[in-house]
Amino acid sequence: MVELLSATLAFTVLGLALWMLVDSDDDNGGGGLMEPTLVPIPVRNTRR
């Protein structure tokens, strides 16, 4: 019984660690939420 509980705990911890690594929210290819890309907006210097 102790072996079953410890094996279940080990698999749960490994699965949780893998899930946290895969589900990151940075934009380095890890998936999850991506940060927005800044797009330059042209600005006129002279008035019309």
DSSP file (Angstrom, degrees, kcal/mol; ACC not computed):
  #  RESIDUE AA STRUCTURE BP1 BP2  ACC     N-H-->O    O-->H-N    N-H-->O    O-->H-N    TCO  KAPPA ALPHA  PHI   PSI    X-CA   Y-CA   Z-CA
    1    1 A M     >        0   0    0      0, 0.0     4,-2.1     0, 0.0     5,-0.2   0.000 360.0 360.0 360.0 -40.5    0.0    0.0    0.0
    2    2 A V  H  >  +     0   0    0      1,-0.2     4,-2.6     2,-0.2     5,-0.2   0.885 360.0  52.8 -65.6 -37.7    2.8    2.4    0.8
    3    3 A E  H  > S+     0   0    0      1,-0.2     4,-2.4     2,-0.2    -1,-0.2   0.901 108.8  49.8 -64.2 -40.2    4.5    1.6   -2.5
    4    4 A L  H  > S+     0   0    0      2,-0.2     4,-2.3     1,-0.2    -2,-0.2   0.918 112.5  46.6 -65.2 -43.4    1.3    2.4   -4.4
    5    5 A L  H  X S+     0   0    0     -4,-2.1     4,-2.4     2,-0.2    -2,-0.2   0.910 114.0  47.3 -66.1 -42.1    0.9    5.7   -2.6
    6    6 A S  H  X S+     0   0    0     -4,-2.6     4,-2.4     2,-0.2    -2,-0.2   0.887 112.6  49.3 -68.8 -37.1    4.5    6.8   -3.1
    7    7 A A  H  X S+     0   0    0     -4,-2.4     4,-2.5    -5,-0.2     5,-0.2   0.911 112.1  49.0 -66.1 -41.5    4.4    5.8   -6.8
    8    8 A T  H  X S+     0   0    0     -4,-2.3     4,-2.2     2,-0.2    -2,-0.2   0.910 112.3  48.2 -63.3 -42.4    1.1    7.8   -7.2
    9    9 A L  H  X S+     0   0    0     -4,-2.4     4,-2.5     2,-0.2    -2,-0.2   0.912 111.4  50.1 -63.7 -43.3    2.7   10.8   -5.4
   10   10 A A  H  X S+     0   0    0     -4,-2.4     4,-2.5     1,-0.2    -2,-0.2   0.926 112.4  46.4 -62.9 -45.4    5.8   10.6   -7.6
   11   11 A F  H  X S+     0   0    0     -4,-2.5     4,-2.4     1,-0.2    -1,-0.2   0.870 112.4  51.4 -65.8 -35.7    3.8   10.5  -10.8
   12   12 A T  H  X S+     0   0    0     -4,-2.2     4,-2.5    -5,-0.2    -2,-0.2   0.922 111.2  46.6 -65.9 -44.0    1.6   13.3   -9.7
   13   13 A V  H  X S+     0   0    0     -4,-2.5     4,-2.4     2,-0.2    -2,-0.2   0.919 114.5  47.3 -65.5 -43.5    4.6   15.5   -8.8
   14   14 A L  H  X S+     0   0    0     -4,-2.5     4,-2.4     2,-0.2    -2,-0.2   0.906 113.2  48.6 -64.5 -41.5    6.3   14.7  -12.1
   15   15 A G  H  X S+     0   0    0     -4,-2.4     4,-2.4    -5,-0.2    -2,-0.2   0.902 111.8  48.9 -64.8 -41.0    3.2   15.3  -14.1
   16   16 A L  H  X S+     0   0    0     -4,-2.5     4,-2.3     2,-0.2    -2,-0.2   0.907 111.4  49.8 -65.1 -42.0    2.6   18.7  -12.3
   17   17 A A  H  X S+     0   0    0     -4,-2.4     4,-1.9     2,-0.2    -2,-0.2   0.917 112.5  47.3 -63.3 -43.2    6.2   19.8  -13.0
   18   18 A L  H  X S+     0   0    0     -4,-2.4     4,-2.2     1,-0.2    -2,-0.2   0.902 111.4  51.2 -64.5 -40.9    5.9   18.9  -16.7
   19   19 A W  H  X S+     0   0    0     -4,-2.4     4,-2.1     1,-0.2    -2,-0.2   0.893 109.8  49.7 -63.7 -40.1    2.5   20.7  -16.9
   20   20 A M  H  < S+     0   0    0     -4,-2.3    -1,-0.2     1,-0.2    -2,-0.2   0.860 111.5  49.2 -68.3 -34.7    4.0   23.8  -15.4
   21   21 A L  H  < S+     0   0    0     -4,-1.9     3,-0.6     1,-0.2    -2,-0.2   0.892 114.8  43.5 -70.6 -38.5    7.0   23.7  -17.7
   22   22 A V  H  < S+     0   0    0     -4,-2.2     2,-0.6     1,-0.2    -2,-0.2   0.843 109.6  57.3 -75.4 -33.4    4.8   23.3  -20.8
   23   23 A D  S  < S+     0   0    0     -4,-2.1    -1,-0.2    -5,-0.2    10,-0.2  -0.261  74.5 145.6 -96.8  46.4    2.2   25.9  -19.8
   24   24 A S        -     0   0    0      6,-0.6    -3,-0.1    -2,-0.6     5,-0.0  -0.469  46.1-141.5 -81.7 158.3    4.5   28.9  -19.4
   25   25 A D        +     0   0    0      7,-0.2     2,-0.2    -2,-0.1     7,-0.1   0.041  66.6 100.4-109.8  25.8    3.2   32.4  -20.3
   26   26 A D  S    S-     0   0    0      5,-0.2     4,-0.3     8,-0.1     3,-0.2  -0.569  78.4-116.0-100.7 174.1    6.4   33.8  -21.9
   27   27 A D  S    S+     0   0    0     -2,-0.2     7,-0.1     1,-0.2     5,-0.1  -0.147  81.3 106.2-105.6  40.8    7.0   34.1  -25.6
   28   28 A N  S    S-     0   0    0      3,-0.2    -1,-0.2     0, 0.0     6,-0.0   0.063 105.9 -84.9-102.3  24.9   10.0   31.7  -25.9
   29   29 A G  S    S+     0   0    0     -3,-0.2    -2,-0.1     2,-0.1     3,-0.1   0.589  97.1 120.4  88.6  11.1    8.0   29.0  -27.6
   30   30 A G        -     0   0    0     -4,-0.3    -6,-0.6     1,-0.3     2,-0.1   0.504  69.9-127.4 -86.3  -2.8    6.7   27.4  -24.4
   31   31 A G        +     0   0    0     -5,-0.2    -1,-0.3    -8,-0.1    -5,-0.2  -0.353  65.4  90.8  85.8-172.6    3.0   27.9  -25.3
   32   32 A G  S    S-     0   0    0     -7,-0.1    -7,-0.2    -2,-0.1     2,-0.2  -0.440  89.3  -5.0  81.0-157.6    0.5   29.5  -23.1
   33   33 A L        -     0   0    0    -10,-0.2     2,-0.3    -2,-0.1    -2,-0.0  -0.466  68.4-147.0 -72.7 139.6   -0.3   33.2  -23.2
   34   34 A M        -     0   0    0     -2,-0.2    -8,-0.1    -7,-0.1    -7,-0.1  -0.824  15.2-118.0-106.8 147.1    1.9   35.4  -25.5
   35   35 A E        -     0   0    0     -2,-0.3    -9,-0.0     1,-0.1    -1,-0.0  -0.586  41.7 -99.9 -78.9 146.1    2.9   38.9  -24.9
   36   36 A P        -     0   0    0      0, 0.0     2,-0.4     0, 0.0    -1,-0.1  -0.298  31.1-122.6 -67.6 150.4    1.7   41.4  -27.5
   37   37 A T        -     0   0    0     -3,-0.1     2,-0.4     1,-0.0    -3,-0.0  -0.786  23.1-125.4 -92.1 133.5    4.1   42.6  -30.2
   38   38 A L        -     0   0    0     -2,-0.4    -1,-0.0     1,-0.0     0, 0.0  -0.662  23.4-160.5 -81.0 130.3    4.6   46.3  -30.5
   39   39 A V        -     0   0    0     -2,-0.4     2,-0.1     0, 0.0    -1,-0.0  -0.945  20.1-119.8-112.9 127.9    3.9   47.7  -33.9
   40   40 A P        -     0   0    0      0, 0.0     0, 0.0     0, 0.0     0, 0.0  -0.407  21.5-149.6 -68.6 141.1    5.3   51.1  -34.9
   41   41 A I        -     0   0    0     -2,-0.1     2,-0.1     2,-0.0     0, 0.0  -0.949  18.7-122.2-111.6 124.0    2.8   53.8  -35.8
   42   42 A P        -     0   0    0      0, 0.0     2,-0.4     0, 0.0     0, 0.0  -0.412  27.7-161.0 -67.2 139.1    3.9   56.4  -38.4
   43   43 A V        -     0   0    0     -2,-0.1     2,-0.3     0, 0.0    -2,-0.0  -0.976  12.7-132.0-124.2 133.2    3.7   60.0  -37.1
   44   44 A R        -     0   0    0     -2,-0.4     3,-0.0     1,-0.1     0, 0.0  -0.660  10.7-165.6 -83.4 137.2    3.6   63.2  -39.2
   45   45 A N  S    S+     0   0    0     -2,-0.3     2,-0.4     2,-0.1    -1,-0.1   0.685  71.7  62.9 -92.9 -21.6    5.9   65.9  -38.2
   46   46 A T  S    S-     0   0    0      2,-0.0     2,-0.2     0, 0.0    -2,-0.0  -0.830  79.9-128.5-107.3 144.8    4.3   68.6  -40.4
   47   47 A R              0   0    0     -2,-0.4    -2,-0.1     1,-0.1     0, 0.0  -0.610 360.0 360.0 -87.5 150.9    0.7   69.9  -40.0
   48   48 A R              0   0    0     -2,-0.2    -1,-0.1     0, 0.0    -2,-0.0   0.378 360.0 360.0-105.3 360.0   -1.6   70.1  -42.9
